[in-house]
Amino acid sequence: MPDRAPQPVDRQLPTDEARDLISLVRDIAQQEIAPHAAEEEDAGRFPRELFGLLSRSGLLGLPYDSEYGGGDQPYEVYLQVLEELAAARLTVGLGVSVHTLASYALAAYGTKEQQVEHLPAMLGGGLLGAYCLSEPHSGSDAAALRTKAVREGDDWVINGTKAWITHGGIADFCTVMARTGEEGPRGITAFLVPGDAPGVSAAAPEKKMGMKGSPTAQVHFDDVRVSDDRRIGEEGQGFAIALSALDSGRLGIAACAIGVAQAALDEALAYAAQRRQFGKPIADFQGLRFMLADMATQIEAGRALYLAAARLRDAGRPFARQAAMAKLHCTDTAMRVTTDAVQILGGYGYTADFPAERYMREAKVLQIVEGTNQIQRMVIARHLVGPEER
């Protein structure tokens, strides 16, 4: 069964331009994304041509400076765009979030010359990015990464393997964290590596329980040579850059999670209104009505939380604690809501004839990516009571 078009959410948007933007995104979601989502996910097809449309529509650089091809949009607006896209198809919403994450290092820490040279193509030139931090042995313990970059004259030679890379094998550019010095976080440096650079290759995509249309793969760097003018920030600053990027990226994951949860709620509401048992719609039974009420309340709370964090970011205030809270709450909410949606659909919820089971499978990964929810709890606790004793 094709996915139903996302139901409009009553949004509080700060400007007429933002309202027009959301209207454009809804049109794309209803006409170009949702009608094909189920078929393409089942077939494991990545909609690269759709990302070209998003780029031409100005949707791949929304929170960045228009001087370099961005959209000059606050995070408060950008995240609501992500929610709309993820509600139509998570592969698309998460793909935009990852591309934005991959562009962050250069946009926030690059030199003026680097930004002028690279950002216009990255933000509006049809390119797609990947963020290369995790490795086969270093996921949550990201500072233990082993990929090395060795200086040779004016170049760096990169060797190592990155793991769990969204857009692995298809990305046009990669933001790569590599070790250039001592062990630990102070020895890591960030680089902008072309996806087609000699020595860059990808393993076969992982076989996943959800998001089958989004390629996730190991990316290998074998004597990959990049010039020093592709180093982002100072030597040894890479881990700080990575953590700063993840603070913003976690808000993207939170917004995507609420999009998936909203899509599951919409599906459950539509089914409950038309499915009749014991002579009346099942939506008339109090037990089910309470489930729907709880689902809607959790979604609204999650949306408010990620928007509150976004407004702090837009105001230039610290937001790392609130970003971790938003990622934690919103992704846990997506898991609960999608599980309840499957339950409301009963046997039909367990079949691929309805999208509820796909939403449930997709929600699971959101509790894992860009810092597991256990890591989010650690981050929040550190803000509350300080670092753990060693």
C-alpha positions in Angstrom: 0.0 0.0 0.0 1.5 3.4 -0.9 2.2 5.7 2.0 -0.4 8.3 2.7 0.7 11.9 2.2 1.9 13.5 5.5 -0.9 15.3 7.3 -0.3 19.0 7.7 1.0 20.0 11.1 -0.1 23.3 12.6 3.3 25.1 12.7 4.3 28.3 14.4 6.7 29.8 11.8 8.5 33.1 12.3 8.2 34.6 8.8 6.2 34.5 5.6 9.3 33.2 3.9 9.4 30.3 6.3 5.7 29.5 5.7 6.3 29.5 1.9 9.2 27.2 2.5 7.2 24.7 4.4 4.5 24.9 1.8 7.1 24.0 -0.9 8.4 21.1 1.2 4.9 19.7 1.7 4.3 19.9 -2.1 7.5 17.9 -2.7 6.7 15.5 0.0 3.2 14.8 -1.2 3.9 14.7 -4.9 7.5 13.3 -5.2 8.4 11.5 -2.0 5.4 9.7 -0.2 3.9 8.1 -3.3 7.1 6.1 -4.0 8.4 5.6 -0.5 7.1 2.1 0.2 8.1 0.7 -3.2 11.6 2.2 -3.2 12.4 1.2 0.4 11.3 -2.3 -0.3 13.5 -2.4 -3.3 16.4 -0.7 -1.5 16.6 2.1 -4.0 18.3 5.4 -3.0 16.5 8.4 -4.6 19.6 10.3 -5.9 17.5 12.1 -8.4 15.3 13.4 -5.7 18.3 14.9 -3.8 19.0 16.7 -7.1 15.6 18.2 -6.9 16.1 19.1 -3.3 19.3 20.8 -4.1 17.8 22.8 -7.0 15.0 23.8 -4.6 17.5 25.2 -2.1 16.8 22.5 0.6 20.3 21.1 1.0 21.9 24.2 2.6 19.0 25.8 4.5 20.8 26.7 7.8 23.9 28.1 6.0 24.9 31.5 4.7 23.3 32.6 1.4 26.7 34.1 0.5 27.8 30.5 -0.2 24.6 29.1 -1.6 22.8 28.5 1.7 19.3 29.4 2.7 19.9 31.8 5.6 17.2 29.9 7.6 17.3 29.5 11.4 17.5 26.1 12.9 13.9 26.5 14.1 12.8 26.5 10.5 15.3 24.0 9.1 14.4 21.3 11.6 10.7 21.6 10.8 11.6 21.1 7.1 13.5 17.9 8.2 10.4 16.7 10.1 8.2 17.2 7.0 10.7 15.3 4.8 11.1 12.4 7.3 7.4 12.0 7.7 7.2 11.3 4.0 10.3 9.1 3.9 13.0 8.8 6.6 15.7 8.0 4.0 15.2 11.5 2.6 14.9 13.4 5.9 17.9 11.7 7.4 19.8 12.1 4.2 19.3 15.9 4.3 20.3 15.9 8.0 23.5 13.9 7.3 24.4 16.2 4.4 24.0 19.2 6.6 26.1 17.6 9.2 28.8 16.8 6.7 28.8 20.5 5.5 29.0 21.9 9.1 32.8 21.6 9.6 33.7 23.7 6.6 30.9 26.2 7.1 31.7 26.7 10.8 35.5 26.3 10.9 36.8 26.7 7.4 38.8 29.7 6.2 37.1 32.2 4.0 39.1 30.9 1.0 37.9 27.3 1.7 34.3 28.4 2.0 34.3 30.4 -1.2 35.9 27.5 -3.1 33.9 24.6 -1.8 30.6 25.6 -0.1 28.6 26.7 -3.1 28.9 23.3 -4.7 28.3 21.5 -1.4 25.2 23.5 -0.5 23.5 24.1 -3.8 25.4 22.4 -6.5 23.9 19.0 -6.4 26.6 17.4 -4.3 25.9 14.9 -1.4 28.0 14.6 1.7 29.0 12.0 4.2 30.3 12.4 7.8 33.2 10.1 8.6 33.8 9.8 12.3 32.9 6.2 13.5 35.1 3.3 12.9 34.7 -0.5 13.2 36.2 -0.5 16.7 35.3 3.1 17.8 31.6 4.0 17.8 30.6 5.6 21.1 34.3 5.9 22.0 34.9 8.1 19.0 38.1 9.6 20.4 39.7 6.1 20.0 39.7 6.4 16.2 42.7 4.9 14.3 42.4 6.4 10.9 45.7 8.3 10.4 46.7 11.3 8.3 50.5 11.7 7.8 52.0 15.0 6.6 54.1 14.7 3.4 55.2 18.2 2.3 52.1 20.2 1.4 49.9 17.1 1.4 48.4 14.7 3.9 48.1 10.9 3.2 45.1 9.3 4.9 44.8 5.6 5.7 42.1 3.8 7.6 38.5 2.6 7.6 35.3 4.4 8.7 32.2 2.5 9.5 28.4 3.0 9.6 28.7 5.8 7.1 25.4 7.1 5.7 25.9 7.7 1.9 29.0 5.5 2.0 30.0 4.8 -1.6 27.8 7.4 -3.2 28.9 10.6 -1.4 30.6 13.4 -3.5 32.5 14.6 -0.5 33.4 13.3 3.0 34.2 15.2 6.2 36.8 12.9 7.7 38.3 12.9 11.2 41.8 11.4 11.2 44.6 11.1 13.8 47.5 13.4 13.1 49.1 13.4 16.6 48.9 11.9 20.0 46.3 9.3 21.2 43.0 10.7 22.5 40.9 13.6 21.4 43.7 16.2 21.0 45.4 14.3 18.2 42.5 14.4 15.7 42.2 16.7 12.7 39.3 17.2 10.2 39.7 17.0 6.4 37.5 17.6 3.4 38.0 14.6 1.1 36.5 14.3 -2.4 34.4 11.2 -2.7 36.2 10.3 -5.9 39.7 10.8 -4.7 42.1 8.0 -5.6 42.2 5.5 -2.8 38.7 6.1 -1.5 36.4 3.1 -1.8 33.4 1.6 -0.1 32.4 -1.9 1.1 29.1 -3.4 0.2 26.3 -1.6 2.0 25.2 -3.1 5.3 22.0 -5.2 5.3 19.8 -3.4 7.7 16.4 -4.0 9.3 15.1 -0.6 8.2 16.1 2.4 6.0 17.0 0.0 3.2 16.9 2.7 0.6 19.7 4.6 2.5 23.1 3.1 1.9 25.2 2.6 5.0 28.7 1.3 4.4 32.3 1.2 5.5 34.5 3.6 3.6 38.2 2.8 3.1 41.0 5.3 2.7 44.1 3.7 1.2 46.9 6.2 0.7 44.4 9.0 0.0 46.3 12.2 -0.7 44.8 15.5 0.0 46.4 18.9 0.0 46.8 20.9 3.2 44.2 23.4 2.0 41.6 20.7 2.6 42.5 20.5 6.3 39.6 22.1 8.2 40.6 24.1 11.3 43.8 23.7 13.2 45.7 20.5 13.6 44.4 18.7 16.7 41.0 20.6 16.5 39.1 17.9 14.7 37.5 16.2 17.7 36.2 19.5 19.0 34.8 20.2 15.5 33.2 16.7 15.5 31.5 17.2 18.8 30.2 20.7 17.8 28.8 19.2 14.6 27.1 16.4 16.5 25.3 18.9 18.9 23.6 20.3 15.8 23.2 16.9 14.1 21.4 15.5 17.2 18.7 18.1 16.6 18.4 16.9 13.1 17.8 13.3 14.3 15.3 14.6 16.9 13.3 16.3 14.1 13.4 13.3 11.9 12.2 11.1 14.8 9.2 13.3 15.3 8.4 13.1 11.6 8.4 9.3 11.7 6.3 9.3 14.9 3.8 11.8 13.3 3.5 9.6 10.2 2.8 6.6 12.4 0.2 8.5 14.4 -1.5 9.6 11.2 -1.6 6.0 10.0 -3.1 4.8 13.3 -5.7 7.5 13.4 -6.9 6.8 9.8 -7.0 3.1 10.5 -8.8 3.4 13.8 -11.5 5.6 12.2 -12.4 3.1 9.4 -11.8 -0.2 11.1 -15.0 -1.5 12.7 -15.3 -4.2 15.4 -18.3 -5.1 17.5 -20.5 -2.8 15.4 -18.5 0.4 15.7 -15.1 2.0 14.7 -12.3 0.9 17.0 -11.6 4.6 17.6 -14.6 4.6 19.8 -13.1 2.2 22.4 -11.6 4.0 25.4 -8.5 1.9 25.6 -7.5 2.7 22.1 -8.5 6.4 22.4 -6.1 6.6 25.4 -3.3 5.1 23.3 -3.8 7.7 20.6 -3.9 10.5 23.2 -0.6 9.4 24.7 1.0 9.1 21.3 -0.1 12.6 20.3 1.0 14.1 23.6 4.5 12.5 23.3 4.9 13.9 19.8 3.9 17.4 20.8 6.3 17.3 23.7 9.1 16.1 21.5 8.4 18.8 18.9 8.4 21.5 21.6 11.7 20.2 23.0 13.6 20.2 19.7 12.3 23.6 18.8 13.3 25.0 22.2 16.8 23.7 21.7 16.9 25.1 18.2 15.9 28.6 19.4 18.7 28.5 21.9 21.1 27.7 19.0 19.7 30.4 16.9 20.2 32.9 19.7 23.8 31.9 20.0 23.3 30.4 23.5 24.6 27.1 24.7 22.4 24.2 23.6 24.4 21.0 23.9 22.4 19.7 26.9 19.1 20.5 25.3 20.2 18.9 22.0 21.0 15.7 23.9 17.7 15.8 25.7 15.8 16.4 22.4 17.6 13.5 20.7 16.9 11.2 23.6 13.3 12.1 24.1 12.3 12.4 20.4 13.8 9.1 19.4 12.5 7.2 22.4 9.1 8.7 21.5 9.4 7.5 17.9 10.0 4.0 19.1 7.0 4.0 21.5 4.7 5.7 19.0 5.5 3.4 16.1 5.2 0.3 18.3 1.8 1.5 19.4 0.8 2.2 15.8 1.6 -1.4 14.9 -0.5 -2.6 17.9 -3.5 -0.4 16.8 -3.4 -1.9 13.3 -3.3 -5.4 14.8 -2.4 -8.1 12.4 -2.4 -5.6 9.5 0.3 -3.6 11.4 2.6 -6.6 11.2 2.3 -6.9 7.5 4.1 -4.9 4.8 0.7 -3.9 3.3 0.7 -1.0 5.7 3.7 1.3 6.5 3.4 1.0 10.3 5.8 -1.9 10.5 8.3 0.1 8.4 8.0 3.1 10.7 8.7 0.8 13.6 11.8 -0.7 12.0 13.1 2.8 11.0 12.5 4.3 14.4 14.9 1.8 16.0 18.0 3.2 14.3 17.3 6.7 15.5 18.0 5.6 19.0 21.4 4.5 17.9 22.8 7.0 15.3 24.8 10.2 16.2 25.3 9.0 19.7 23.2 6.2 21.3 20.6 7.2 23.7 22.8 5.8 26.5 25.4 8.3 25.4 22.8 11.1 25.4 22.1 10.3 29.1 25.8 10.5 29.9 26.0 13.9 28.1 23.0 15.2 30.0 24.3 14.0 33.3 27.7 15.6 32.7 25.9 18.9 32.2 24.0 18.4 35.4 26.6 17.0 37.9 29.9 17.2 36.1 32.1 14.5 34.5 32.3 11.0 36.0 35.1 10.3 38.4 37.9 8.2 37.0 
